[in-house]
Amino acid sequence: MTEATVLPGWTHAYSGKVRDLYTSEEHPGEVLMVASDRVSAFDHVLEPGIPGKGELLTTLSTWWFAQLDVPNHLAASSADLPPSVAKRSMLAKTLDMYPVECVVRGYLSGSGWLEYQRSQSVCGVALPAGLSDGDRLPEPIYTPAWKAPMGEHDENITFERTVELVGAEVAAALRDASLDIFTRASAIAEARGIILADTKFEFGADPATGELTLGDEVLTSDSSRFWDAALYGTGERTASFDKQIVRNWLKANWDQTGEPPVLPQDIVEQTAARYRELIERLTGE
């Protein structure tokens, strides 16, 4: 994994698959989240990265935070971002994060499709018979996952399991907030010719107030599946604005044992282009 950038005045605290986190004595109770160009799939960080990806993810997250009228982790002092990483970083309030990835699915795809084929359900949510990969669901469903430690695979869980993890009140609040945000974001995307097929949210509690707060990234090409609505209407269900290009190439060229192969340049370029197109379609910029 590429080493984290050295930032004067900031101490590197942690690196995840994509983001590097920093703290500073001048910003108590806050964390600097710097998005890298790293790309991950199937629990591996791949080589090479996607040029400009960190900036694109940050641009999309901050745009969505501005569209959604929900408490989020962005700090008021974002003007203090280090110039060298300003376009790919967010200054965020430190939250007491819940160990649940709040996944909402409006369409059947990915791990949801695999589970449906085995049990006609996803995370304990029963679904109608006869659905196909990519079908729209009768209504969005909440299918949480346990957020695994670095290097381990996130595990799909039932709502009842989230109650065991965080308590009934918080579990219900996570579910209700996730479904509400997904519904509103879907309408915003649909008006721009984009289908939000599924996404994941992460929430934490504000340490000072206990308020449920939306954190991490939100509705990006890494955390969501976005499809072209016009092409979907013609039966084309593979025109995604996310890293599905990378997943598909890996499925065709790697048996998921050992280290993954290096991504070909054309796959890298196609993925970067789709990330850029999504931002242009959504934001008009």
Summary of the structure (lengths in Angstrom):
residues: 285
radius of gyration: 18.6
end to end distance: 31.8
largest distance: 57.2
contacts: 856
relative contact order: 0.16
helix: 35%
strand: 27%
